[in-house]
Amino acid sequence: MKPNRQDSDAARKRAEEALFTAIATLRNAGECRDFLKDLCTPAELQALVDRWQVVGYLQQELPYRRIHDLTGVSVTTIGRVARFLTDGFGGYQVALDRLKRQRPRKSSATH
């Protein structure tokens, strides 16, 4: 948060909820892409992309140093993502679980 903001906690929470509600109205990846590209600076969007990429590498159980080498993301940020993946609000896991359910299953005939 910007230090010069004078919003009350209640006003900040209402503003956050308005943003989350707006995101929840988006229907597909294309709409999300357009919304986030309008909302975020290129650097902010890249930071989000980097963190989500880190989640994938953490799911593969790659060492932090290897993830850093692959992404350029700091080991501190990788540790923060890992902490929220296990002890956060559950958002990463919800997204991971839903993506797993969306992926088409490979049949044994295709192997």
C-alpha positions as CSV (number, residue, x, y, z in Angstrom):
1,M,0.0,0.0,0.0
2,K,1.2,3.5,-0.7
3,P,2.2,5.3,2.5
4,N,0.3,8.5,1.8
5,R,-3.1,6.7,1.4
6,Q,-5.6,7.9,4.0
7,D,-8.1,5.1,3.4
8,S,-9.6,3.4,6.5
9,D,-9.2,-0.3,6.9
10,A,-12.9,-0.7,6.0
11,A,-12.4,1.3,2.8
12,R,-9.4,-0.7,1.8
13,K,-11.2,-3.9,2.4
14,R,-14.2,-2.7,0.3
15,A,-11.8,-1.7,-2.5
16,E,-10.1,-5.1,-2.4
17,E,-13.4,-6.9,-2.5
18,A,-14.5,-4.8,-5.5
19,L,-11.3,-5.9,-7.3
20,F,-11.8,-9.5,-6.4
21,T,-15.4,-9.4,-7.5
22,A,-14.4,-7.8,-10.8
23,I,-11.9,-10.6,-11.4
24,A,-14.5,-13.2,-10.5
25,T,-16.7,-11.9,-13.4
26,L,-14.1,-12.8,-16.0
27,R,-15.1,-15.9,-18.0
28,N,-11.9,-17.2,-19.6
29,A,-8.1,-16.8,-19.9
30,G,-8.5,-14.3,-22.7
31,E,-10.6,-12.0,-20.6
32,C,-8.2,-12.4,-17.6
33,R,-5.3,-11.6,-19.9
34,D,-6.9,-8.4,-21.2
35,F,-8.0,-7.3,-17.7
36,L,-4.6,-7.9,-16.1
37,K,-2.8,-6.2,-19.0
38,D,-5.0,-3.2,-18.5
39,L,-4.6,-3.3,-14.7
40,C,-0.9,-4.0,-14.3
41,T,2.3,-2.5,-15.5
42,P,4.4,-4.8,-17.6
43,A,6.7,-5.3,-14.5
44,E,3.8,-6.1,-12.2
45,L,2.4,-8.6,-14.7
46,Q,5.8,-10.2,-15.1
47,A,6.1,-10.6,-11.3
48,L,2.7,-12.4,-11.2
49,V,3.8,-14.6,-14.1
50,D,7.1,-15.4,-12.4
51,R,5.4,-16.4,-9.2
52,W,3.0,-18.7,-10.9
53,Q,5.9,-20.2,-12.8
54,V,7.7,-20.8,-9.5
55,V,4.6,-22.6,-8.2
56,G,4.9,-25.1,-11.1
57,Y,8.5,-25.7,-10.4
58,L,7.9,-26.1,-6.7
59,Q,5.2,-28.7,-7.6
60,Q,8.0,-30.6,-9.5
61,E,10.1,-30.4,-6.3
62,L,13.0,-28.6,-8.0
63,P,15.6,-27.0,-5.6
64,Y,15.3,-23.3,-5.1
65,R,18.6,-22.6,-6.8
66,R,17.5,-24.5,-9.9
67,I,14.2,-22.5,-9.9
68,H,16.3,-19.3,-9.7
69,D,18.5,-20.4,-12.5
70,L,15.5,-21.2,-14.7
71,T,13.4,-18.1,-13.9
72,G,15.7,-15.4,-12.5
73,V,13.4,-15.1,-9.5
74,S,15.2,-14.4,-6.3
75,V,15.6,-17.3,-3.8
76,T,13.8,-15.1,-1.2
77,T,10.7,-14.8,-3.5
78,I,10.8,-18.5,-4.2
79,G,10.8,-19.1,-0.5
80,R,7.9,-16.8,0.0
81,V,5.9,-18.5,-2.8
82,A,6.7,-21.9,-1.2
83,R,5.6,-20.7,2.2
84,F,2.3,-19.4,0.8
85,L,1.9,-22.6,-1.3
86,T,1.9,-24.6,2.0
87,D,0.7,-22.2,4.7
88,G,-1.1,-19.4,2.8
89,F,-4.7,-18.8,2.0
90,G,-5.1,-21.9,-0.3
91,G,-5.4,-19.9,-3.5
92,Y,-2.5,-21.5,-5.2
93,Q,-3.8,-25.0,-4.4
94,V,-7.3,-24.2,-5.6
95,A,-6.0,-23.1,-8.9
96,L,-3.7,-26.1,-9.2
97,D,-6.5,-28.5,-8.4
98,R,-8.8,-26.9,-10.9
99,L,-6.2,-26.9,-13.6
100,K,-5.6,-30.6,-13.0
101,R,-9.3,-31.4,-13.4
102,Q,-9.4,-29.4,-16.7
103,R,-6.5,-31.2,-18.3
104,P,-7.7,-34.0,-20.6
105,R,-6.7,-37.4,-19.4
106,K,-4.4,-39.4,-21.6
107,S,-5.7,-42.8,-22.5
108,S,-3.5,-45.8,-22.4
109,A,-4.0,-46.2,-26.2
110,T,-2.1,-42.9,-26.8
111,H,1.1,-44.1,-25.1
